[in-house]
Amino acid sequence: MNIIRWAAAAVTGLFVLMNLGAAIDPTQADWVRIASAALGIAGAVAAVGLASNRAWGRPAVIAVGALNLCDAAAALFTGEPGVVAGVVVGGLGVLLGVLAGTTPRTNASAA
C-alpha cells in the first residue's frame, strides 16, 4: 500500500500546482483565484500529511480531492477553463486517498 500512498501524495501535489497556477492567473475570475489559492494551500498540507504517514493525512487528501471536484463542477457551470483536468485529478486524488489505507507506525523499543 505504500506505493498507492505515494501516488496519492503525488496526485495531490499535482493539483496543488494546478490550483496555484490558477490562483496567480490574472485572467481568472476573482472567486476562482481565491478558491484555487485556498485549495492549493490545503492540498500542500494534505500531501505532506499523507507522505509523512500522519493519521490525518489520508482524510485530508480525500477531503481536498473532493473539494477540488466541487471546484471543477462550479467551473463547469460558470464556463471557466480547466474543468476536465480538475475532475480527473481531483477524482484520482479521492480514489487514491481511499485506496491508500494507513500503514501502522512501529517504534523501535529497547530490549
PyMOL CGO cylinders between C-alpha atoms (Angstrom):
from pymol import cmd
from pymol.cgo import CYLINDER

trace = [
    CYLINDER, 0.00, 0.00, 0.00, 3.00, 2.28, 0.31, 0.3, 1, 1, 1, 1, 1, 1,
    CYLINDER, 3.00, 2.28, 0.31, 3.13, 2.90, -3.46, 0.3, 1, 1, 1, 1, 1, 1,
    CYLINDER, 3.13, 2.90, -3.46, -0.55, 3.88, -3.54, 0.3, 1, 1, 1, 1, 1, 1,
    CYLINDER, -0.55, 3.88, -3.54, 0.05, 6.30, -0.67, 0.3, 1, 1, 1, 1, 1, 1,
    CYLINDER, 0.05, 6.30, -0.67, 2.91, 7.93, -2.56, 0.3, 1, 1, 1, 1, 1, 1,
    CYLINDER, 2.91, 7.93, -2.56, 0.84, 8.04, -5.75, 0.3, 1, 1, 1, 1, 1, 1,
    CYLINDER, 0.84, 8.04, -5.75, -1.97, 9.78, -3.83, 0.3, 1, 1, 1, 1, 1, 1,
    CYLINDER, -1.97, 9.78, -3.83, 0.52, 12.30, -2.44, 0.3, 1, 1, 1, 1, 1, 1,
    CYLINDER, 0.52, 12.30, -2.44, 1.93, 12.90, -5.94, 0.3, 1, 1, 1, 1, 1, 1,
    CYLINDER, 1.93, 12.90, -5.94, -1.52, 13.44, -7.47, 0.3, 1, 1, 1, 1, 1, 1,
    CYLINDER, -1.52, 13.44, -7.47, -2.37, 15.80, -4.64, 0.3, 1, 1, 1, 1, 1, 1,
    CYLINDER, -2.37, 15.80, -4.64, 0.85, 17.67, -5.34, 0.3, 1, 1, 1, 1, 1, 1,
    CYLINDER, 0.85, 17.67, -5.34, -0.14, 17.87, -9.00, 0.3, 1, 1, 1, 1, 1, 1,
    CYLINDER, -0.14, 17.87, -9.00, -3.44, 19.54, -8.27, 0.3, 1, 1, 1, 1, 1, 1,
    CYLINDER, -3.44, 19.54, -8.27, -1.68, 21.85, -5.82, 0.3, 1, 1, 1, 1, 1, 1,
    CYLINDER, -1.68, 21.85, -5.82, 0.40, 23.06, -8.76, 0.3, 1, 1, 1, 1, 1, 1,
    CYLINDER, 0.40, 23.06, -8.76, -2.68, 23.31, -10.97, 0.3, 1, 1, 1, 1, 1, 1,
    CYLINDER, -2.68, 23.31, -10.97, -4.55, 25.32, -8.34, 0.3, 1, 1, 1, 1, 1, 1,
    CYLINDER, -4.55, 25.32, -8.34, -1.63, 27.63, -7.67, 0.3, 1, 1, 1, 1, 1, 1,
    CYLINDER, -1.63, 27.63, -7.67, -1.34, 28.22, -11.41, 0.3, 1, 1, 1, 1, 1, 1,
    CYLINDER, -1.34, 28.22, -11.41, -5.00, 29.26, -11.50, 0.3, 1, 1, 1, 1, 1, 1,
    CYLINDER, -5.00, 29.26, -11.50, -4.51, 31.40, -8.40, 0.3, 1, 1, 1, 1, 1, 1,
    CYLINDER, -4.51, 31.40, -8.40, -1.83, 33.55, -9.99, 0.3, 1, 1, 1, 1, 1, 1,
    CYLINDER, -1.83, 33.55, -9.99, -3.50, 33.79, -13.41, 0.3, 1, 1, 1, 1, 1, 1,
    CYLINDER, -3.50, 33.79, -13.41, -4.85, 37.35, -13.74, 0.3, 1, 1, 1, 1, 1, 1,
    CYLINDER, -4.85, 37.35, -13.74, -7.36, 36.29, -16.40, 0.3, 1, 1, 1, 1, 1, 1,
    CYLINDER, -7.36, 36.29, -16.40, -9.28, 34.09, -13.94, 0.3, 1, 1, 1, 1, 1, 1,
    CYLINDER, -9.28, 34.09, -13.94, -12.33, 35.34, -12.08, 0.3, 1, 1, 1, 1, 1, 1,
    CYLINDER, -12.33, 35.34, -12.08, -11.67, 36.53, -8.54, 0.3, 1, 1, 1, 1, 1, 1,
    CYLINDER, -11.67, 36.53, -8.54, -13.63, 33.67, -6.94, 0.3, 1, 1, 1, 1, 1, 1,
    CYLINDER, -13.63, 33.67, -6.94, -11.59, 31.15, -8.95, 0.3, 1, 1, 1, 1, 1, 1,
    CYLINDER, -11.59, 31.15, -8.95, -8.33, 32.73, -7.84, 0.3, 1, 1, 1, 1, 1, 1,
    CYLINDER, -8.33, 32.73, -7.84, -9.36, 32.75, -4.17, 0.3, 1, 1, 1, 1, 1, 1,
    CYLINDER, -9.36, 32.75, -4.17, -10.70, 29.19, -4.22, 0.3, 1, 1, 1, 1, 1, 1,
    CYLINDER, -10.70, 29.19, -4.22, -7.63, 27.95, -6.09, 0.3, 1, 1, 1, 1, 1, 1,
    CYLINDER, -7.63, 27.95, -6.09, -5.25, 29.56, -3.62, 0.3, 1, 1, 1, 1, 1, 1,
    CYLINDER, -5.25, 29.56, -3.62, -7.12, 28.05, -0.67, 0.3, 1, 1, 1, 1, 1, 1,
    CYLINDER, -7.12, 28.05, -0.67, -7.22, 24.61, -2.32, 0.3, 1, 1, 1, 1, 1, 1,
    CYLINDER, -7.22, 24.61, -2.32, -3.54, 24.87, -3.20, 0.3, 1, 1, 1, 1, 1, 1,
    CYLINDER, -3.54, 24.87, -3.20, -2.53, 25.55, 0.39, 0.3, 1, 1, 1, 1, 1, 1,
    CYLINDER, -2.53, 25.55, 0.39, -4.85, 22.89, 1.80, 0.3, 1, 1, 1, 1, 1, 1,
    CYLINDER, -4.85, 22.89, 1.80, -3.63, 20.39, -0.79, 0.3, 1, 1, 1, 1, 1, 1,
    CYLINDER, -3.63, 20.39, -0.79, 0.01, 21.03, 0.08, 0.3, 1, 1, 1, 1, 1, 1,
    CYLINDER, 0.01, 21.03, 0.08, -0.69, 20.43, 3.76, 0.3, 1, 1, 1, 1, 1, 1,
    CYLINDER, -0.69, 20.43, 3.76, -2.67, 17.26, 2.93, 0.3, 1, 1, 1, 1, 1, 1,
    CYLINDER, -2.67, 17.26, 2.93, 0.05, 15.89, 0.64, 0.3, 1, 1, 1, 1, 1, 1,
    CYLINDER, 0.05, 15.89, 0.64, 2.72, 16.43, 3.28, 0.3, 1, 1, 1, 1, 1, 1,
    CYLINDER, 2.72, 16.43, 3.28, 0.50, 14.79, 5.89, 0.3, 1, 1, 1, 1, 1, 1,
    CYLINDER, 0.50, 14.79, 5.89, -0.08, 11.74, 3.73, 0.3, 1, 1, 1, 1, 1, 1,
    CYLINDER, -0.08, 11.74, 3.73, 3.54, 11.47, 2.64, 0.3, 1, 1, 1, 1, 1, 1,
    CYLINDER, 3.54, 11.47, 2.64, 4.71, 11.61, 6.25, 0.3, 1, 1, 1, 1, 1, 1,
    CYLINDER, 4.71, 11.61, 6.25, 2.10, 8.98, 7.21, 0.3, 1, 1, 1, 1, 1, 1,
    CYLINDER, 2.10, 8.98, 7.21, 0.21, 11.19, 9.65, 0.3, 1, 1, 1, 1, 1, 1,
    CYLINDER, 0.21, 11.19, 9.65, -3.15, 9.93, 10.87, 0.3, 1, 1, 1, 1, 1, 1,
    CYLINDER, -3.15, 9.93, 10.87, -4.90, 12.99, 9.42, 0.3, 1, 1, 1, 1, 1, 1,
    CYLINDER, -4.90, 12.99, 9.42, -3.12, 12.84, 6.04, 0.3, 1, 1, 1, 1, 1, 1,
    CYLINDER, -3.12, 12.84, 6.04, -5.39, 10.34, 4.32, 0.3, 1, 1, 1, 1, 1, 1,
    CYLINDER, -5.39, 10.34, 4.32, -8.69, 12.01, 5.27, 0.3, 1, 1, 1, 1, 1, 1,
    CYLINDER, -8.69, 12.01, 5.27, -7.19, 15.38, 4.33, 0.3, 1, 1, 1, 1, 1, 1,
    CYLINDER, -7.19, 15.38, 4.33, -6.23, 14.15, 0.85, 0.3, 1, 1, 1, 1, 1, 1,
    CYLINDER, -6.23, 14.15, 0.85, -9.71, 12.71, 0.35, 0.3, 1, 1, 1, 1, 1, 1,
    CYLINDER, -9.71, 12.71, 0.35, -11.34, 15.95, 1.52, 0.3, 1, 1, 1, 1, 1, 1,
    CYLINDER, -11.34, 15.95, 1.52, -9.14, 18.19, -0.61, 0.3, 1, 1, 1, 1, 1, 1,
    CYLINDER, -9.14, 18.19, -0.61, -9.70, 15.97, -3.64, 0.3, 1, 1, 1, 1, 1, 1,
    CYLINDER, -9.70, 15.97, -3.64, -13.46, 16.17, -3.09, 0.3, 1, 1, 1, 1, 1, 1,
    CYLINDER, -13.46, 16.17, -3.09, -13.24, 19.96, -2.76, 0.3, 1, 1, 1, 1, 1, 1,
    CYLINDER, -13.24, 19.96, -2.76, -11.27, 20.05, -5.99, 0.3, 1, 1, 1, 1, 1, 1,
    CYLINDER, -11.27, 20.05, -5.99, -14.06, 18.07, -7.66, 0.3, 1, 1, 1, 1, 1, 1,
    CYLINDER, -14.06, 18.07, -7.66, -16.61, 20.58, -6.34, 0.3, 1, 1, 1, 1, 1, 1,
    CYLINDER, -16.61, 20.58, -6.34, -14.48, 23.43, -7.65, 0.3, 1, 1, 1, 1, 1, 1,
    CYLINDER, -14.48, 23.43, -7.65, -14.34, 21.76, -11.07, 0.3, 1, 1, 1, 1, 1, 1,
    CYLINDER, -14.34, 21.76, -11.07, -18.13, 21.33, -11.04, 0.3, 1, 1, 1, 1, 1, 1,
    CYLINDER, -18.13, 21.33, -11.04, -18.57, 25.02, -10.22, 0.3, 1, 1, 1, 1, 1, 1,
    CYLINDER, -18.57, 25.02, -10.22, -16.18, 25.91, -13.04, 0.3, 1, 1, 1, 1, 1, 1,
    CYLINDER, -16.18, 25.91, -13.04, -18.24, 23.75, -15.39, 0.3, 1, 1, 1, 1, 1, 1,
    CYLINDER, -18.24, 23.75, -15.39, -21.41, 25.70, -14.66, 0.3, 1, 1, 1, 1, 1, 1,
    CYLINDER, -21.41, 25.70, -14.66, -19.72, 29.09, -14.89, 0.3, 1, 1, 1, 1, 1, 1,
    CYLINDER, -19.72, 29.09, -14.89, -17.77, 28.37, -18.07, 0.3, 1, 1, 1, 1, 1, 1,
    CYLINDER, -17.77, 28.37, -18.07, -14.29, 28.60, -16.57, 0.3, 1, 1, 1, 1, 1, 1,
    CYLINDER, -14.29, 28.60, -16.57, -11.47, 26.60, -18.21, 0.3, 1, 1, 1, 1, 1, 1,
    CYLINDER, -11.47, 26.60, -18.21, -9.81, 23.53, -16.71, 0.3, 1, 1, 1, 1, 1, 1,
    CYLINDER, -9.81, 23.53, -16.71, -12.90, 21.53, -15.85, 0.3, 1, 1, 1, 1, 1, 1,
    CYLINDER, -12.90, 21.53, -15.85, -11.77, 18.20, -17.29, 0.3, 1, 1, 1, 1, 1, 1,
    CYLINDER, -11.77, 18.20, -17.29, -8.33, 18.37, -15.69, 0.3, 1, 1, 1, 1, 1, 1,
    CYLINDER, -8.33, 18.37, -15.69, -9.88, 19.33, -12.35, 0.3, 1, 1, 1, 1, 1, 1,
    CYLINDER, -9.88, 19.33, -12.35, -12.32, 16.42, -12.45, 0.3, 1, 1, 1, 1, 1, 1,
    CYLINDER, -12.32, 16.42, -12.45, -9.68, 13.88, -13.46, 0.3, 1, 1, 1, 1, 1, 1,
    CYLINDER, -9.68, 13.88, -13.46, -7.02, 14.95, -10.97, 0.3, 1, 1, 1, 1, 1, 1,
    CYLINDER, -7.02, 14.95, -10.97, -9.49, 15.58, -8.14, 0.3, 1, 1, 1, 1, 1, 1,
    CYLINDER, -9.49, 15.58, -8.14, -11.13, 12.21, -8.78, 0.3, 1, 1, 1, 1, 1, 1,
    CYLINDER, -11.13, 12.21, -8.78, -7.76, 10.46, -8.78, 0.3, 1, 1, 1, 1, 1, 1,
    CYLINDER, -7.76, 10.46, -8.78, -6.88, 12.18, -5.52, 0.3, 1, 1, 1, 1, 1, 1,
    CYLINDER, -6.88, 12.18, -5.52, -10.07, 10.93, -3.89, 0.3, 1, 1, 1, 1, 1, 1,
    CYLINDER, -10.07, 10.93, -3.89, -9.73, 7.41, -5.31, 0.3, 1, 1, 1, 1, 1, 1,
    CYLINDER, -9.73, 7.41, -5.31, -6.07, 7.00, -4.41, 0.3, 1, 1, 1, 1, 1, 1,
    CYLINDER, -6.07, 7.00, -4.41, -6.68, 8.55, -1.00, 0.3, 1, 1, 1, 1, 1, 1,
    CYLINDER, -6.68, 8.55, -1.00, -9.38, 5.97, -0.30, 0.3, 1, 1, 1, 1, 1, 1,
    CYLINDER, -9.38, 5.97, -0.30, -7.19, 3.13, -1.54, 0.3, 1, 1, 1, 1, 1, 1,
    CYLINDER, -7.19, 3.13, -1.54, -4.09, 4.32, 0.32, 0.3, 1, 1, 1, 1, 1, 1,
    CYLINDER, -4.09, 4.32, 0.32, -5.17, 2.97, 3.70, 0.3, 1, 1, 1, 1, 1, 1,
    CYLINDER, -5.17, 2.97, 3.70, -2.96, 3.56, 6.66, 0.3, 1, 1, 1, 1, 1, 1,
    CYLINDER, -2.96, 3.56, 6.66, 0.35, 1.98, 7.43, 0.3, 1, 1, 1, 1, 1, 1,
    CYLINDER, 0.35, 1.98, 7.43, 0.84, 1.48, 11.14, 0.3, 1, 1, 1, 1, 1, 1,
    CYLINDER, 0.84, 1.48, 11.14, 3.96, 3.07, 12.54, 0.3, 1, 1, 1, 1, 1, 1,
    CYLINDER, 3.96, 3.07, 12.54, 6.24, 0.88, 14.55, 0.3, 1, 1, 1, 1, 1, 1,
    CYLINDER, 6.24, 0.88, 14.55, 8.55, 2.28, 17.15, 0.3, 1, 1, 1, 1, 1, 1,
    CYLINDER, 8.55, 2.28, 17.15, 11.80, 0.62, 17.98, 0.3, 1, 1, 1, 1, 1, 1,
    CYLINDER, 11.80, 0.62, 17.98, 11.91, -0.48, 21.57, 0.3, 1, 1, 1, 1, 1, 1,
    CYLINDER, 11.91, -0.48, 21.57, 14.95, -1.12, 23.68, 0.3, 1, 1, 1, 1, 1, 1,
    CYLINDER, 14.95, -1.12, 23.68, 15.00, -4.75, 24.56, 0.3, 1, 1, 1, 1, 1, 1,
]
cmd.load_cgo(trace, "trace")
